[in-house]
Amino acid sequence: MKRIYLAFVGFMMSLAFVWAQNCTQPMANFSFQQQKNNINNQPNESQRLMMAKQLLDGNCLASSQVKDICELLSNDFNKLDFAKSAYTRTTDRANFYEVYNAFSYFSTVFILHDYVVEQRGGGGNTNPVNPVNPVNPTTSVTFPNLNYPSHMGYNGARKCDFPLADNAFMPLATDVRNQANDTDRMNKLDQYTNSYCMTTAQIMRFATLLTEDSNRLNFLKKAYARVFDLTNYNQAGQVLQFVQSQNNFMTFLNSNSSVSTPTCVVTTADMTDMKNRVQKEAFDNTKVNTAKTIARVKKCYTCAQVKDIVSWFVYSDSKMNIAQFMWDFTTDRENFYIVADSFTFSSDKDKLMKFIESKK
């Protein structure tokens, strides 16, 4: 009897596993909208998340439906929790990048993208599940051999403050490349230009996915408002095939050269809000992660502000972790030595000084 019982349990588990691995039909829209309304009507965030995850029991979702549910949650980490749970219950995983648009912070998008790549086989070696058009989002797009400028260490004029990371850029480029024609690709690029800050190199790579020179020129002009390394942007003209287009682009740049770029400032109110959010967290490692998430968005702290941020933490390891992290987001690095005043022990101060010296 025991053997029969164990065999039955094993059979049912195998059925459940096979069923879970073959999500091919998303939930009907009418039923989905009912469940979506039920989730949205929950009295608080934790109950919305709980009901959202319950929706995955016995149901498969399309990527667009996963995105819709994420948008009902206000906290990025709750969105991340649900999106990870939903990935294996998604019918069109090749389109899962659509879910990225539901997030407020790029840093959370990167965490989700790394998770997706890992689920697909680690490092992108396995194609996502898409029987019609299997695509590897990290390696499938190739670009012409141009002189793409680097933005590493860039500290000049800019139109936005935090550029799209390369591992988040590639799925978007794959999406653009897979569109049927230039008109559809331009529509996608318009969407991404409105959503993301981009480097000159990324804009150039996007432009090469367009066939018509006139479309490339129009895209370069539109993307000008969202370029991170503004002084490198004159190099973007390399993607244009005709002299007339190149001259048109340079005329456009010259006519906009006097346009002022936004100044990045972290205000006292910003610092207060950041401190409150950090101190609401119960654990030190969560506090550090919260501080890092916010820092990535603002990206222009003074050394005096960094010193204050470091002082919010109690443990030496946490202080050192956030202090070294903030180096890349500091505007007056020549004064970074003052951050050492936030440390109690001379050994920690020496360690930070060695870190600063290594950056010179």
Stockholm file with secondary structure:
# STOCKHOLM 1.0

chainA/1-360         MKRIYLAFVGFMMSLAFVWAQNCTQPMANFSFQQQKNNINNQPNESQRLMMAKQLLDGNCLASSQVKDICELLSNDFNKLDFAKSAYTRTTDRANFYEVYNAFSYFSTVFILHDYVVEQRGGGGNTNPVNPVNPVNPTTSVTFPNLNYPSHMGYNGARKCDFPLADNAFMPLATDVRNQANDTDRMNKLDQYTNSYCMTTAQIMRFATLLTEDSNRLNFLKKAYARVFDLTNYNQAGQVLQFVQSQNNFMTFLNSNSSVSTPTCVVTTADMTDMKNRVQKEAFDNTKVNTAKTIARVKKCYTCAQVKDIVSWFVYSDSKMNIAQFMWDFTTDRENFYIVADSFTFSSDKDKLMKFIESKK
#=GR chainA/1-360 SS CHHHHHHHHHHHHHHHHHHHHCCCSCCCHHHHHHHHHHHHTSSSHHHHHHHHHHHTTTCCBCHHHHHHHHTTCCSHHHHHHHHHHHHTTBSCGGGGGGGGGGCSCHHHHHHHHHHHHHHTTSTTCSCCSCSSSCCCTTTSCCCCCCCCCCCTTCCSCCSCSSCCCHHHHHHHHHHHHTSSSHHHHHHHHHHHHHHCCBCHHHHHHHHHTCSSHHHHHHHHHHHGGGBSSGGGGGGGGGGCCSHHHHHHHHHHHHHHTTSCCCCCCCCHHHHHHHHHHHHHCSSHHHHHHHHHHHHHHHCCBCHHHHHHHHHTCCSHHHHHHHHHHHGGGBSCGGGGGGGGGGCSSHHHHHHHHHHHHHTC
#=GC SS_cons         CHHHHHHHHHHHHHHHHHHHHCCCSCCCHHHHHHHHHHHHTSSSHHHHHHHHHHHTTTCCBCHHHHHHHHTTCCSHHHHHHHHHHHHTTBSCGGGGGGGGGGCSCHHHHHHHHHHHHHHTTSTTCSCCSCSSSCCCTTTSCCCCCCCCCCCTTCCSCCSCSSCCCHHHHHHHHHHHHTSSSHHHHHHHHHHHHHHCCBCHHHHHHHHHTCSSHHHHHHHHHHHGGGBSSGGGGGGGGGGCCSHHHHHHHHHHHHHHTTSCCCCCCCCHHHHHHHHHHHHHCSSHHHHHHHHHHHHHHHCCBCHHHHHHHHHTCCSHHHHHHHHHHHGGGBSCGGGGGGGGGGCSSHHHHHHHHHHHHHTC
//
